[in-house]
């Protein structure tokens, strides 16, 4: 049972990494280099929702597994930061709409969290998790 849960958790992790890379490509406009333009808005929202759901699943599965604290830390950091990115993006728009619309100024806290802090934490957690997964693969050989 434990190995099946590990496989599911690792599959969710790799799906999160792929979706994160796709979203980064969309944000930085890399689609024009590959022959397709900017995707429709509903595709972007769908990817963000999938990212959020998979991130919650990653955190829950990691919390239930019996693993070393370092491994749990990296996987939970990856999932929590991935879940926080769309939440902060929505909160940025909500706070701006409620308190700053029509006035001089802008809400910067959630914007900075969604654009810089949580993606950096996602990359840090992902790299640590990838190193741990690859070290497990080499230990099995």
N, C-alpha and C positions, 0 to 999 in steps of 0.2 A: 504494500500500500504506500509506503513511504517513497519508494522509487517512482511510482506513478505520479504522486504529488510533486516530486522534484521535476519530473519531465514536463508536467503541465506548467509548473511555475517557470521553468526555463523557456518553454515555448511562449508563454505570455511575455516574458522579459524580452525575447528576441523580437516579438511582434511590436512591443513598445519602442524598441530601438529603431526598427524599420519605419514605423509611423512618425516618430520624431524626426528622422532624417528626411522623410517626405515633406513634413510640415516645414522644416527649415528650408528645403528646396523651394517650396511654394512662397514662403515669406521673402526669400532673397531673389525671387524671380528667375530661378534656374530653368524653368520650363521652356523659355524661349530658345535656350541653347539646344534643347532636345526636340524641337519641332512642334511643341504644343504650347499654347499661351497660358494665360492665367486661368486656373480652374474656376468653375462657378462657386458662388458663395456657399451654397448648400453642401458642396463637397468638402469645403474647408470646415464647416460646422460639423459635418458627419465625422471627419477625421478627429476633430477635437473631442467629440463625444466618445468615440471609440477609444481614444487615448485615455480619457478620464476613467471609463469603465474598466479597461485593462489595468490601469494603474491601481485602482481600488482592489481588483482581484489579486494583483501581485502583492500588495501589502497584506491582505488577509491570508493568502497562502503562505507567505513568508513567516507571518506571525505564528501560524499553526505548526510549522515544521520545527523539528528538533535539529537545530544547527548551531554552529559556533556563533558567538556574538558578533564577530567581525563580518561574517557572511550575512547575518540578519541585518546588520547596520547598512551595508552597501545595497542590498536588495530593497530594504524599506526606504532608504534615501532615494533610490531610483523611482520607486512607485509613488512616494509622497510628493516628490518634486514634480513628477509628471501630472499628478492629479491637481497640484496647486497652480499649474500654468493656466489652464482654461478658467479655473475659479478666479484667479486674479485678473484675467482679461475681462471677465464679466463684471467683477467688482469695480474695476477701473471705469467701465462705461456707466455702471449704476451710480457710483459716487459722483462722477462728472455730471450726469444728467440731473441728479437730485440737488447738488450744491453749487455747481460751477457753470451751468449752462446759462448763456446770456451775460455772463460776468467776465471780467478780465481774470485770467488765470486758468490753471488746469490742475487736475489731480495727478500727482506724479508717483505716489508711493506704490500703488498697485501696478502701475505701468512699468516701473523699474523692476518690481518683483517678477512680473510676468515676462518681461523681455530680457532681463539680464541675470537676476539672482537664481531663480528656479531652473532655467535652462542650464546654467553653469553647475548647479547642484545635480541636475539630471546627468550631465556629462561625467561629473566626478563619480557619482554612484554607478553609472553604467561601466565606466572604465574599471573601477574596482571589482564590480561583479564579473566582468568579462575576464579579468585576470584570475579571479577565483575559479570560474568555470573551466577555463583553459588549464589551470593547474590541476584540477580534478581529472580532466581528460588525460593529461600526461601521467598522472599517478596511476591510472588504470592500465596504462600500456606496459 
